[in-house]
């Protein structure tokens, strides 16, 4: 199992559809590469997808894989702080935004607090999450659901294209 020295394998979902998401993704990657609690940061290929349950421009999406040396709440705090630093203002759910950094998976742990639910409750229903996630790790598992790849066929009607 993972010890404190090598961290917990975590996956973060990145999304954005306002301003310059590609440049913001570069900043997110750089932020985690320099973060003292993050190791071995890898980004999936980037994809374009239509908004879910909303209107607005298409989204850019990708997934980051990191080894996290802290706890899940610390990772959430880092993600929320980074979103704010990069110009995210929370309005309504699914509103257009310059950047979104979601904690998708925190190892094989489940977290259910008022602030954080891991695994992300809708990740297995969204091709824009599954495609890049499986590019990083084709054998990744979602706690209580099994292999992420088993959910990809049910999302084939969602249009997601590599950038």
FENQUI-V494730 format. One record per pair of residues at least 6 apart in sequence whose C-alpha atoms are under 6 Angstrom apart, sorted by the first residue. I is the first residue (numbers start at 1). J is the second residue. Records with the same first field share a line. If there is no record, write none. Layout:
I=J, J
This chain:
7=67, 68, 69
8=67, 68, 107
9=66, 67, 107
10=65, 66, 105, 106, 107
11=64, 65, 104, 105
12=63, 64, 102, 103, 104
13=63, 101, 102
14=61, 62, 63, 100, 101
15=60, 61, 99, 100
16=59, 60, 97, 98, 99, 100
17=57, 58, 59, 97, 98
18=97, 98
19=98
21=98
32=38
33=41
37=68, 69
38=67, 68
39=66, 67
40=66, 67
41=65, 66
42=64, 65
43=63, 64
44=62, 63, 132, 136
46=61, 62, 163
47=60, 61, 161, 162, 163
48=59, 60, 160, 161
49=58, 59, 160
50=58
51=58
62=132
63=132, 133
79=101
104=119, 120
105=118, 119
108=143
110=118
111=117, 118
124=151
127=155
140=147
141=147, 148
142=148
